[in-house]
Structures are given as C-alpha cells and as structure tokens.
C-alpha cells in the first residue's frame, strides 16, 4: 500500500468538497426536472378529471366526434392527425437528414461543409411561425397546383388522393414539418458521426475498403444509437409543433383518411380552441388532449431508449 505525502493527505478532503457540492447540485437539478414533469402531469390529470370520468380513457381516446354544443369530446381525430403528419414528415425527413449528415461529415470538403453546416443551423433556428407563414403563402398553392390536382385527376378512385385538393391539408402540413425537423436530424447526426474516432475508419480502409464501404459497414453501424436518438428527437418536435401546422393543415375536426384531407393535430387543436373555450367541458377536453400528447411524447422517448439500449447491447455483444 502506497502512502500519500502528508500535504496530499491534508488536501484530499478539501478537494472532495467541490465534487460533493457539484454532485448535490446536479442531483437536485435532476430531481427538480422529474418533480416538474410530475407536477405538470398531475395538474393536467386533475384539471381534466371530469372528462376522464365522463368518457373514460378508451372512450375519449377513440371517440371520433368533437362536438362542443352536444358536450361530446373525442380525441381520435387529433391523435390521427398528429400521427399522420408526424409519421409522413419523418418518412420524408429521415432519409434526407441522414444522407446530408453523412455527406457533411464524411465526403464534403471543409470549404463546402463549413458554410453548409452554418446554413443548416440557421434554418433550424427559424421560428416556426415564420415557416408557417411561408408554408401558407408559398407552399400551400404550390402543393395544390403541382402535386394534388394532377394526382387527384389521375387517380380519382384511390382513397389517398380522393379528397378535393385545397393545399391546406395533411400533405402540406407534413411537408412543413419535414422541413422543420430535417435540420435537427442533420446537426445531431453529423456531430455523432464526427465523434467516432478516426481509428475505426483507418483500420477498415487499411484492409482495402473504399470510403463508401467504410461509411456503410463501419461508421453507420457504430453510431446507429446516436442516429436513432436524433430521429426520435426530431419526431418529438414534429408531434408537438403548433403554429406551422395550424397554418397549413386546414383545422378540420375529423379523422383524416387521405393525404388531401384537412385535419387537426393535438397541438393545433389546443392552440386554436383553448382561448375561446366556451365552458368547463371543452376546457377539460382540451386539457385531456394535452395529457394525451404528453403521454404520447413520453412513450416515444421510452421506446427510443429501449431501442438505443438494444442497439448498444447487440453491438457490444
């Protein structure tokens, strides 16, 4: 056993004090985060208790009618709208975002990558209301005239394209969301790829692999947990986005059955109706919608954590 010098032994307890203080502060911050989250959930549950008692969990979640005059509140149109827009947005954004991140991190020269990264980060910082205005003024008529009218004319009997083209619908809202979440995927995925040590790449290239083979067989499998985390973070933003979706989705309280149908998401319904809620019943229904959105977001996070854990375990195994 090695004995420390007397001076080091005297200073050692003092050196531990900052560590303990930092640990206490960090632990308190972690506990505070959980407490705040639990407090928000408890408040939503308490404020919407009458709605849950009247309709039940399943009755509210799968109710297809939202009629304030009749006092009937069902969340299915808004749950369906949220899942449809977020799912389609991710279907469009994930391939573009991941390929862009791979290009910027692995193939683009620094003189090209640097300004492109700055541009992507600036796009991510644009307020959602500005993107919503652009979507309303520019994208809505463009989608209607260039995409929806030709498709509905060519395939009038296909349900996805059967609705009357208006431009303010599920498709346009999904495109706006895809534009908004793609920079998030690009920025986070690029940082994850760059964090991989160069030794991984050099070892595989030394065996005779091409640059593309190295990326496909070494880089991407090694960082797939981080890439999945970036996609899940983008999905969470897509599910909770409000203003841009409100301006482009059409705001119809019905279950969408096609890409050209107008609809609502949970966030857009709360944004458009909460201030003008006409009674305790509607207010309770909107608060119940907020609780549903919170549960959906937490479920996405938990599923992502499980997938990341499984991916990490399989790689280590």
MOVEN-V563513 format. One record per pair of residues at least 6 apart in sequence whose C-alpha atoms are under 6 Angstrom apart, sorted by the first residue. I is the first residue (numbers start at 0). J is the second residue. D is the distance in Angstrom with one decimal. If there is no record, write none. Layout:
i:I j:J d:D
i:I j:J d:D
This chain:
i:43 j:290 d:6.0
i:47 j:283 d:4.5
i:47 j:286 d:5.7
i:47 j:287 d:5.3
i:50 j:283 d:5.9
i:50 j:284 d:5.9
i:59 j:73 d:4.8
i:59 j:74 d:5.8
i:60 j:74 d:5.0
i:60 j:75 d:5.7
i:61 j:75 d:5.0
i:62 j:73 d:3.9
i:62 j:74 d:5.9
i:62 j:75 d:5.5
i:63 j:73 d:5.3
i:63 j:75 d:5.2
i:63 j:76 d:5.9
i:64 j:73 d:5.2
i:65 j:71 d:5.7
i:65 j:72 d:4.4
i:65 j:73 d:5.3
i:76 j:253 d:5.0
i:76 j:254 d:4.1
i:77 j:263 d:5.3
i:77 j:264 d:4.5
i:77 j:265 d:4.9
i:80 j:263 d:5.4
i:80 j:264 d:4.7
i:81 j:238 d:6.0
i:81 j:264 d:4.5
i:84 j:173 d:4.7
i:85 j:237 d:5.3
i:85 j:238 d:5.6
i:87 j:173 d:5.9
i:88 j:173 d:4.7
i:88 j:176 d:5.6
i:88 j:177 d:4.4
i:92 j:177 d:5.0
i:92 j:181 d:5.2
i:96 j:181 d:5.2
i:96 j:184 d:5.4
i:96 j:185 d:4.8
i:100 j:185 d:4.8
i:100 j:188 d:5.8
i:100 j:189 d:4.7
i:103 j:112 d:5.3
i:104 j:189 d:5.7
i:119 j:182 d:5.6
i:123 j:182 d:5.3
i:127 j:243 d:5.6
i:128 j:242 d:5.5
i:128 j:243 d:5.6
i:131 j:243 d:3.7
i:131 j:246 d:5.8
i:135 j:247 d:5.7
i:139 j:166 d:4.6
i:139 j:167 d:6.0
i:140 j:166 d:5.8
i:142 j:166 d:5.8
i:143 j:164 d:6.0
i:143 j:165 d:6.0
i:143 j:166 d:4.4
i:147 j:164 d:5.7
i:151 j:160 d:5.1
i:155 j:161 d:5.4
i:158 j:257 d:6.0
i:159 j:257 d:3.9
i:159 j:258 d:5.3
i:162 j:259 d:5.5
i:162 j:260 d:5.9
i:164 j:259 d:6.0
i:167 j:247 d:4.9
i:167 j:248 d:5.0
i:167 j:249 d:4.9
i:168 j:248 d:4.3
i:168 j:249 d:5.4
i:168 j:259 d:5.4
i:168 j:260 d:5.4
i:168 j:261 d:4.2
i:169 j:248 d:5.6
i:169 j:258 d:5.4
i:170 j:258 d:5.2
i:172 j:244 d:5.4
i:172 j:247 d:5.3
i:172 j:248 d:5.2
i:176 j:237 d:6.0
i:180 j:233 d:5.3
i:184 j:229 d:5.3
i:184 j:230 d:5.9
i:187 j:229 d:5.8
i:188 j:226 d:5.4
i:224 j:307 d:5.0
i:239 j:266 d:6.0
i:241 j:266 d:5.2
i:241 j:267 d:5.1
i:245 j:267 d:5.0
i:248 j:261 d:5.8
i:248 j:262 d:5.9
i:249 j:261 d:4.8
i:249 j:262 d:5.9
i:250 j:262 d:5.2
i:250 j:263 d:4.9
i:251 j:261 d:5.6
i:251 j:262 d:4.5
i:251 j:263 d:5.8
i:255 j:262 d:5.9
i:269 j:285 d:6.0
i:276 j:282 d:5.8
